[in-house]
Amino acid sequence: MTEGKAADSPTSRPTVNLAFTGASGAQYGLRLLQCLLAAGCRVHVMISKAAQVVIATETELSLPGSPDAMQAYLAGTFDAEPDQLLVFGREDWFAPPASGSGSRDPLVICPCSTGTLSALATGASNNLIERAGDVALKERRPLILVPREAPFSEVHLENMLRLTRMGAVIMPASPGFYHRPQSVADLVDFIVARLLDHLGLPQDLMPRWGEDRVTRKLAGKTDNGRP
């Protein structure tokens, strides 16, 4: 990510809605949150009960129960500026992502459980995360879902196909290896970089495919480094 945070006022920041559900892979969502804040975005965070359990299991973080306490905890952990990070409760129907008349901000569900996939594919709106996904679909807002499951059942695949046809982007947490990762963090960053690319945000977590070759060609060099 670029160094430093945007100097714009909170109301002028780009906003991203970020939801955590109960699939494994909390590190992907937490790293994305960190990068979004570093990029100067305002982030509306929604965390399911199951996601709280997963985060406590997979990381050193132990989130408090109430949205306000969770907001203060995450803001302190990730060095968010005042009013940059907002956490909404599971049934906060007055939250901006809950209505089609709210702002047209993208929604990323990372990680996305197969239960959430099912709910979105069938139009369920039993909590704020499901409602936010339903709104994103009906309003044709950007919606990126990051499932982490293996193997996928026929039901999972049918739900993903159905959601893709509705306009969602399905991005399984399946990192590549052509960038020669040296750590688990490198694998996490591969997926987070792809998410940032899809959100149209700058990132330097990993080079885009072919960038080095373009740079060399512009410099008048061949692949062996000689003109």
C-alpha positions in Angstrom: 0.0 0.0 0.0 1.1 3.6 -0.4 2.7 5.1 2.7 0.6 7.3 5.0 -3.1 7.9 5.1 -5.3 10.2 3.1 -5.6 13.8 4.5 -9.2 14.2 3.2 -12.1 14.6 5.6 -13.9 11.4 6.6 -16.9 12.3 4.4 -14.7 12.4 1.3 -13.0 9.1 1.9 -13.9 6.1 -0.3 -16.0 3.7 1.8 -15.8 -0.1 1.7 -18.3 -2.4 3.5 -16.4 -5.4 4.9 -18.1 -8.4 6.5 -16.6 -11.3 8.3 -18.5 -14.6 8.6 -17.7 -17.9 10.1 -15.5 -19.5 7.5 -11.8 -20.2 8.2 -9.5 -17.6 6.8 -9.9 -14.7 9.2 -6.4 -13.5 8.3 -7.6 -12.6 4.8 -10.2 -10.2 6.1 -8.1 -8.7 8.8 -5.2 -8.0 6.4 -7.7 -6.5 4.0 -9.0 -4.3 6.8 -5.5 -3.2 7.6 -4.8 -2.3 4.0 -8.1 -0.4 3.5 -7.4 1.7 6.5 -3.8 2.4 5.4 -5.2 3.5 2.0 -7.3 6.1 3.7 -10.7 4.3 3.2 -13.5 4.5 5.6 -14.5 0.9 6.5 -17.9 -0.2 7.7 -17.3 -3.5 9.5 -19.8 -6.3 10.2 -18.8 -9.4 12.1 -21.0 -12.4 12.7 -21.0 -14.4 16.0 -19.3 -17.3 14.2 -16.7 -15.0 12.8 -15.8 -13.8 16.3 -15.1 -17.5 17.3 -13.0 -18.0 14.2 -11.0 -14.8 14.7 -10.3 -15.9 18.3 -9.3 -19.4 17.1 -7.0 -18.4 14.2 -5.4 -15.2 15.5 -4.2 -13.6 18.7 -7.2 -11.2 18.6 -10.1 -11.5 21.1 -12.9 -9.2 20.1 -15.2 -7.8 22.7 -18.9 -8.5 22.5 -20.5 -5.1 21.8 -20.2 -3.2 18.5 -18.9 -0.1 20.2 -16.2 -2.0 22.1 -15.3 -4.0 19.1 -15.0 -0.7 17.1 -12.6 0.8 19.7 -10.6 -2.4 19.8 -10.1 -2.7 16.1 -9.4 1.0 15.6 -6.7 0.8 18.2 -5.3 -2.5 16.8 -5.1 -1.2 13.2 -4.3 2.5 14.0 -7.4 3.8 12.4 -8.0 7.6 12.4 -11.1 9.0 14.2 -14.3 8.0 12.5 -12.5 5.9 9.9 -13.7 2.5 11.1 -17.3 1.9 12.1 -18.6 -1.4 13.4 -22.3 -2.2 13.0 -24.3 -4.8 15.0 -25.8 -7.9 13.6 -29.3 -6.4 13.6 -28.5 -2.7 13.0 -31.1 -2.2 10.3 -30.3 1.5 10.2 -26.7 0.9 9.1 -25.9 2.3 5.6 -25.4 -1.1 4.0 -28.9 -2.2 5.0 -30.8 -0.1 2.5 -30.9 0.5 -1.2 -31.2 4.3 -0.5 -27.8 4.2 1.2 -24.6 5.1 -0.5 -23.4 2.8 -3.3 -20.3 1.4 -1.6 -18.8 -2.0 -2.4 -19.3 -4.9 -0.1 -16.6 -7.6 0.5 -17.5 -10.6 2.6 -14.1 -12.1 3.6 -14.1 -14.8 4.6 -17.5 -15.9 3.3 -19.0 -19.0 4.8 -21.0 -21.4 2.7 -24.0 -20.7 4.9 -23.7 -17.0 3.9 -23.4 -18.1 0.2 -26.6 -20.0 0.6 -28.5 -17.1 2.3 -27.4 -14.7 -0.4 -28.3 -17.1 -3.3 -31.8 -17.5 -1.9 -32.5 -14.0 -0.8 -32.4 -14.5 2.9 -31.9 -11.4 5.1 -31.8 -12.7 8.6 -29.0 -10.4 9.8 -27.2 -7.3 8.7 -24.6 -9.1 6.7 -27.2 -11.1 4.7 -29.3 -7.9 4.2 -26.2 -6.0 3.0 -25.5 -8.7 0.5 -29.1 -8.8 -0.7 -29.0 -5.0 -1.1 -25.8 -5.1 -3.1 -27.2 -7.7 -5.5 -30.5 -5.9 -6.0 -28.8 -2.5 -6.4 -26.1 -3.9 -8.7 -23.4 -2.7 -6.3 -20.0 -4.3 -6.3 -20.1 -7.5 -4.2 -17.1 -9.7 -3.7 -17.4 -13.0 -1.9 -14.3 -14.9 -0.6 -15.2 -18.5 0.3 -12.7 -20.8 1.9 -13.9 -24.3 1.7 -12.6 -27.6 0.4 -14.0 -29.5 -1.4 -17.0 -27.7 -2.6 -20.2 -29.6 -2.7 -22.7 -29.4 -5.6 -24.9 -27.1 -3.5 -21.9 -24.8 -2.9 -21.0 -24.7 -6.6 -24.6 -24.1 -7.6 -24.9 -21.2 -5.1 -21.7 -19.7 -6.4 -22.9 -20.0 -10.0 -26.2 -18.5 -9.1 -24.5 -15.5 -7.4 -22.1 -15.0 -10.2 -25.1 -14.7 -12.6 -26.6 -12.1 -10.2 -23.4 -10.0 -10.6 -21.3 -11.0 -7.6 -17.6 -11.8 -7.9 -16.6 -15.1 -6.4 -13.0 -15.1 -5.3 -12.0 -18.2 -3.4 -9.2 -17.9 -1.0 -6.9 -19.8 -3.4 -3.5 -18.0 -3.5 -1.1 -18.5 -6.4 2.5 -19.4 -6.2 4.1 -17.8 -9.3 5.3 -14.9 -7.1 7.3 -17.4 -5.1 5.8 -16.8 -1.6 8.2 -17.1 1.3 5.7 -17.1 4.1 2.0 -17.6 5.0 1.8 -13.8 5.0 2.8 -13.7 1.4 0.0 -16.1 0.5 -2.5 -14.0 2.4 -1.3 -10.9 0.6 -1.8 -12.6 -2.8 -5.5 -12.7 -2.2 -5.7 -9.3 -0.5 -3.9 -7.7 -3.5 -6.5 -9.2 -5.9 -9.3 -7.9 -3.7 -7.7 -4.4 -3.7 -7.4 -4.6 -7.5 -11.0 -5.4 -7.9 -11.9 -2.5 -5.6 -9.9 -0.2 -7.8 -7.5 0.7 -4.9 -3.7 1.1 -5.2 -1.6 -1.7 -3.8 2.0 -2.8 -3.8 1.5 -6.1 -2.0 2.6 -7.9 -5.1 3.4 -7.0 -8.7 0.7 -7.4 -11.3 1.3 -10.1 -13.9 3.5 -8.8 -16.7 4.5 -5.5 -15.0 8.1 -6.3 -14.8 8.2 -7.3 -18.5 6.6 -4.0 -19.5 9.1 -2.1 -17.4 12.0 -3.9 -19.0 10.6 -3.3 -22.5 10.1 0.4 -21.8 13.7 0.5 -20.6 14.9 -1.0 -23.9 16.1 -4.3 -22.3 15.6 -7.8 -23.5 14.8 -10.7 -21.2 18.6 -11.3 -20.6 19.0 -7.7 -19.4 21.0 -6.6 -22.5 19.6 -4.0 -25.0 
